[in-house]
């Protein structure tokens, strides 16, 4: 699944990666005219369009395929490339951007590393340095390789504003901040804590998301919007959790040690929810927007208020998948 070959250099320019004939084809295809009757030239000569008709991958099938770590099958990456090619045809002005960000790379790990590095770079932390870090960590972690795919599938399945896998990879800062955290967490676990904290700082500055690199976050996570999310050092977030903007998983004071919330699998956390202390949020529960949670939440319960109280129970196994936030309808 992962791209382990380093034969293709990340910093290679478009002109070096194309033959002379392809260079001309690429330049011709990206040229627009003012004639309204003209149509954009196809990019077939450079990017052969194959397997048209992209649809969302079945979630259960994706989970089965994600176990095939040594298999060349990668439906997520295939879909991203196909979408990028179609967008390059319909919006020629973006073709160079799409080539540099997606189509010039051999796998999702390379493309994601390129996108993240260019979002986070600054004058003293260069994109080439960041790309090397991201690529090295991602290609040596089967867990991260699986998670980055299940996360992008979560965005496609649960975020109605997510137009495609390609758009999630390129534009959604909730997805970006989550994947940089995965790299930072791996570095933290390796003892490279200063570098992990540097990445945390850049995530906070660029995306407005503050996740301590020691925090443990599962897979299949939707971090919708992302703005204002704060997750503390000893927090744990289970698989398939959906979390809206301005959520805080914080402590209650100056105590040290295990002091942050433990969120179970399949939980739906509404916007501007604050959860404080070393408490447990039961699996399959739902926390209404604006709630302040100070006590344990039972599994499959609905809590709301300041402080939050149990107001009902959900019938569905994972409310994180349905994304129903209105506690007045079809829940109790």
C-alpha positions in Angstrom: 0.0 0.0 0.0 2.7 2.5 1.0 5.2 4.0 -1.4 8.5 2.8 -0.1 10.7 3.7 -3.1 12.8 6.8 -2.8 13.9 6.7 -6.4 11.7 9.7 -7.3 13.0 12.9 -5.7 10.4 15.0 -3.9 12.0 18.2 -5.1 12.1 17.3 -8.8 10.5 20.0 -10.9 7.8 19.3 -13.4 10.2 20.0 -16.3 12.6 17.4 -15.1 9.9 14.7 -14.7 8.5 15.1 -18.2 10.0 14.2 -21.6 10.4 17.1 -24.1 7.3 16.0 -25.9 5.3 15.8 -22.7 6.5 19.2 -21.6 5.0 20.7 -24.7 1.8 18.8 -24.2 1.6 19.9 -20.6 2.2 23.5 -21.5 -0.4 23.4 -24.3 -3.0 21.7 -22.1 -2.7 24.4 -19.4 -3.0 27.3 -21.8 -6.4 28.9 -21.8 -7.9 31.2 -24.5 -10.4 34.0 -24.4 -12.5 32.3 -27.1 -15.7 31.2 -25.3 -16.3 28.5 -27.9 -13.0 26.8 -27.3 -12.7 23.8 -25.0 -9.8 22.9 -22.7 -7.3 20.5 -24.3 -7.3 17.1 -22.7 -4.3 16.0 -20.6 -4.4 12.4 -21.9 -0.9 12.6 -23.3 0.5 13.5 -19.9 -2.0 12.1 -17.5 -3.9 9.2 -19.1 -7.5 9.2 -17.8 -8.5 5.8 -16.7 -11.4 4.2 -14.9 -13.8 7.1 -15.1 -16.8 7.3 -12.9 -15.6 7.6 -9.3 -17.9 6.7 -6.4 -17.4 6.6 -2.7 -15.7 3.5 -1.5 -17.8 1.2 0.7 -16.6 1.6 4.3 -16.5 -2.1 5.1 -14.7 -2.9 1.9 -12.2 -0.1 2.7 -11.5 -1.5 6.2 -10.9 -5.0 4.6 -8.5 -3.5 2.0 -6.7 -1.4 4.6 -5.5 -4.7 6.2 -3.7 -5.6 2.9 -0.5 -3.7 3.9 1.7 -5.6 1.5 -0.8 -5.4 -1.4 -0.5 -3.0 -4.3 -4.2 -2.3 -4.0 -4.9 1.3 -2.8 -8.5 2.4 -3.8 -8.2 5.7 -1.9 -5.0 6.7 -3.8 -6.5 5.6 -7.1 -9.6 7.7 -6.5 -7.5 10.7 -5.6 -5.5 10.5 -8.8 -8.5 10.0 -10.9 -10.3 12.9 -9.4 -7.2 15.1 -9.8 -7.0 14.3 -13.5 -10.7 15.1 -14.1 -10.3 18.4 -12.2 -7.2 19.3 -14.3 -9.3 18.8 -17.4 -12.2 20.9 -16.2 -10.1 23.6 -14.6 -6.8 23.9 -16.6 -5.6 26.8 -14.4 -5.2 24.3 -11.6 -3.4 21.6 -13.6 0.1 22.7 -12.5 -1.0 22.8 -8.9 -2.6 19.3 -9.2 0.4 17.9 -10.9 2.8 19.2 -8.2 0.5 18.2 -5.3 -0.8 14.8 -6.5 -0.1 13.6 -10.0 3.7 13.8 -9.8 3.8 11.5 -6.7 3.8 7.7 -6.6 1.6 7.2 -3.5 -0.6 8.9 -0.9 2.2 9.2 1.6 4.3 11.3 -0.8 1.4 13.5 -1.9 0.2 14.1 1.7 3.8 14.9 2.8 4.1 17.4 0.0 0.8 19.1 0.8 1.5 19.2 4.5 5.0 20.5 4.1 3.9 23.3 1.9 1.2 24.3 4.3 3.5 24.3 7.3 6.7 25.7 6.0 8.2 29.0 7.2 11.5 30.8 6.5 13.4 28.7 9.1 11.5 25.3 8.7 11.8 24.5 5.1 9.3 22.5 3.0 12.1 20.1 1.9 13.0 19.4 5.5 9.4 18.8 6.5 8.8 16.5 3.5 11.7 14.3 4.5 10.3 14.1 8.0 6.8 13.3 7.0 7.8 10.8 4.3 10.2 8.9 6.6 7.7 8.6 9.5 4.7 7.7 7.3 6.5 5.0 5.2 7.8 3.3 8.4 4.5 3.2 10.1 1.8 0.8 8.9 -0.5 2.3 11.5 -0.2 5.8 10.0 -0.6 4.4 6.5 -3.9 2.8 7.5 -5.1 5.8 9.5 -4.6 8.5 6.8 -6.8 6.4 4.5 -9.5 5.7 7.1 -9.5 9.4 8.1 -10.0 10.6 4.5 -12.8 8.1 4.1 -14.4 9.4 7.3 -14.4 12.9 5.8 -16.0 11.6 2.6 -18.7 9.6 4.4 -19.6 12.1 7.1 -18.9 15.7 5.9 -21.5 16.7 3.3 -19.3 19.6 2.2 -16.4 17.3 1.3 -16.7 17.1 -2.5 -14.0 14.4 -3.1 -11.1 12.5 -1.6 -8.9 15.0 -3.6 -10.5 18.0 -2.0 -10.0 16.5 1.5 -6.3 15.9 0.8 -5.7 19.4 -0.7 -7.9 21.8 1.3 -9.4 20.5 4.6 -7.4 21.7 7.5 -9.1 19.4 9.9 -7.7 16.5 7.9 -4.3 18.2 7.6 -3.9 19.0 11.3 -4.9 15.4 12.2 -2.3 13.9 9.9 0.5 16.2 11.1 -0.4 15.2 14.7 0.0 11.5 13.7 3.5 12.3 12.6 4.2 14.4 15.7 2.9 11.6 17.9 5.2 9.1 16.3 8.2 11.4 16.8 7.2 11.9 20.4 7.0 8.2 21.0 10.5 7.9 19.5 11.9 10.4 22.0 12.2 13.2 19.5 10.0 15.5 21.7 11.5 18.8 20.6 10.7 18.2 17.0 7.2 16.9 17.9 6.5 20.1 19.8 7.8 22.2 16.9 5.2 20.5 14.6 2.5 21.0 17.3 3.4 24.7 17.3 3.1 25.0 13.5 -0.2 23.2 13.5 -1.5 25.7 16.0 -0.2 28.7 14.1 -1.4 27.6 10.7 -4.6 25.7 11.3 -5.7 27.0 14.7 -5.8 23.5 16.1 -3.8 22.6 19.2 -3.2 18.9 19.8 -0.4 17.8 22.2 1.8 15.3 20.4 1.5 12.8 23.3 -2.3 12.6 22.9 -3.5 9.3 21.5 -6.0 9.5 18.6 -7.6 6.5 16.9 -8.4 6.0 13.2 -11.4 6.9 11.1 -11.6 10.3 12.8 -13.6 13.3 11.5 -12.2 16.6 12.7 -14.8 18.8 11.0 -13.7 22.4 10.4 -11.0 21.9 13.1 -10.8 25.6 14.2 -10.3 26.0 17.9 -9.9 22.3 18.8 -7.7 21.7 21.8 -6.7 18.2 22.9 -4.5 17.8 26.0 -1.4 15.7 26.6 -3.0 12.6 28.2 -6.2 12.6 26.3 -7.3 9.5 24.4 -9.7 9.5 21.4 -11.1 6.2 20.2 -11.8 5.1 16.6 -14.5 6.6 14.5 -15.0 9.7 16.6 -16.6 12.7 14.9 -15.6 16.1 16.5 -16.9 19.5 15.5 -15.1 22.9 15.8 -14.0 24.5 19.1 -14.0 21.3 21.1 -11.7 21.2 24.2 -10.5 18.0 25.8 -8.7 19.6 28.7 -7.6 19.3 32.3 -9.1 20.9 35.4 -6.1 22.7 36.9 -2.4 22.4 37.5 -2.3 18.7 38.4 0.2 16.5 36.6 -0.1 12.9 35.4 -3.2 11.4 33.7 -5.5 14.4 33.7 -7.4 14.5 30.4 -10.6 12.9 29.0 -10.8 9.4 27.5 -13.3 9.4 24.6 -14.6 6.0 23.6 -15.3 4.7 20.0 -18.0 6.0 17.8 -18.7 9.2 19.9 -20.2 12.3 18.3 -19.0 15.6 19.9 -20.9 18.8 19.0 -19.4 22.2 18.4 -18.0 24.2 21.3 -18.1 21.2 23.7 -15.7 21.4 26.7 -14.8 18.1 28.4 -12.6 18.5 31.4 -10.6 16.1 33.6 -9.7 12.5 33.6 -13.2 11.3 32.8 -14.7 8.6 30.5 -16.9 9.4 27.5 -18.7 6.1 26.9 -18.6 4.5 23.4 -21.4 5.5 21.0 -22.5 8.5 23.1 -23.4 11.9 21.9 -22.5 15.3 23.4 -24.7 18.2 22.4 -23.2 21.4 21.2 -22.1 23.9 23.8 -22.1 21.4 26.7 -19.7 21.4 29.6 -18.9 17.8 30.6 -17.4 17.3 34.1 -18.5 13.7 34.8 -18.3 10.3 33.1 -20.8 9.8 30.3 -22.5 6.4 30.0 -22.3 4.5 26.7 -24.9 5.4 24.0 -26.3 8.2 26.1 -27.1 11.8 25.1 -25.8 14.6 27.3 -26.4 18.3 27.1 -26.2 21.4 29.3 -23.8 23.3 31.5 -22.9 21.2 33.4 -24.0 18.3 31.1 -26.6 15.8 32.2 -28.0 12.7 30.5 -31.2 13.6 28.6 -31.7 10.4 26.7 -30.1 7.5 24.8 -29.3 6.8 21.2 -30.5 3.6 19.4 -27.8 3.6 16.8 -24.4 1.9 17.5 -22.3 4.8 16.3 -23.9 8.3 16.2 -20.6 9.6 14.8 -21.6 8.1 11.5 -25.1 9.5 11.2 -23.9 13.0 12.3 -27.4 13.8 13.8 -26.9 16.8 16.1 -30.4 17.8 16.9 -31.2 16.2 20.2 -34.9 17.1 19.9 -35.5 14.7 17.0 -35.5 10.9 16.6 -33.0 10.2 19.4 -34.8 9.5 22.7 
